[in-house]
Amino acid sequence: MKVSLVWSSPMPERTIAVAMRRCFSTKVIEEIESELEQKGPEYWKYLLTKALQDKSLDVLEHFTMTLSVEGAGEAEMGGLIRSFPYLRASLLKGTDWLLSMNARTLVELWRDPRSKEFAGVVVSELESRNVCPMFNALAFGEKVHAS
Amino acid sequence: MRVKLLYHTDVEALKRVLAQRGVPFDPELLMDHVVYMFEIEDCSRVTTHQLVRHRAVSYDQESQRFSAATREGVVTPPNIQSSEAAYKAYDEALKAVYSSYEKMLAAGVPKEDARYILPSAIKTKLVMTLNARSLMHVVWQRTALQAQWEIRELATTLQNLAKEATPELWTKIIER
């Protein structure tokens, strides 16, 4: 199976931080964004770490991605979709799919032994594109390379 | 009310994947894959209670556990605004509620408990992420004439922003 990233949310870690600050701030969005820019990636990392530690995975749902999956059978893809209702898959041709998910679903795929291998392939693709290095390190750590 | 589109999926990137496989552009196929993230500010909690009934959507909303409410931060429906007697009753009730809220905070009641008295008219802010299929459902249900004025205004704005950002997709959806 080959997985290629087609598109993902811009600045994923900052997007997650925006969602997290939205819950606790009365400020308008531009002020939240400006505050996050001023405080920089270390602060985003702090918020992301806190979300993962507190199991506040809802904020991860705002980081979304679409992938092209080649060489996956209907049974294999159907099994994933049935187990993870927020996963969206469309069959393009033969065994080629368009697959969309958010980062919370990716974390849940990773934590489920039945789908961990697939999640590892997705995370490796994100790593190779350097899309969200901070998120990958915090959510998946070194385990990605070991899987 | 203010609504801002924070990001949306690049439809062209998805179309390239279709083209590489010789699959013609079909909005029905892409509706699950085109995602929008919106910021919504200064709508009432009456409206967000209606909005969160739409399920396959991600919401993160300003929490009243941590932020104090103010008397200025409420939505007044036009039907109340246009009637002197109704507005007087509304204003009196709000003054009483906020006075009690502030007294409770002053007495050391945590915001998360004092908020039980706050009105549904209170203004709120939230971020919302959803795909085009879910947005279409919100738009169809909440722009209908029987929908309430405030959520109709919100749904119309969401639709306009989505149409402007991804015109090809929404033109085809609306044409169906």
Interface residues (C-beta under 8 A of the other chain):
Chain A: V6 W7 S9 P10 T15 V18 A19 M20 R22 C23 F24 S25 T26 V28 I29 D58 V59 E61 H62 T64 T66 S68 Y86 R88 S90 L92 K93 D96 L98 S100 N102
Chain B: R2 K4 L6 Y7 T9 D10 A13 L14 R16 V17 L18 R21 G22 V23 L29 L30 D32 H33 V35 M37 E39 E41 A56 S58 Y59 D60 Q61 E62 S63 F66 S67 K125 L126 V127 T129 N131
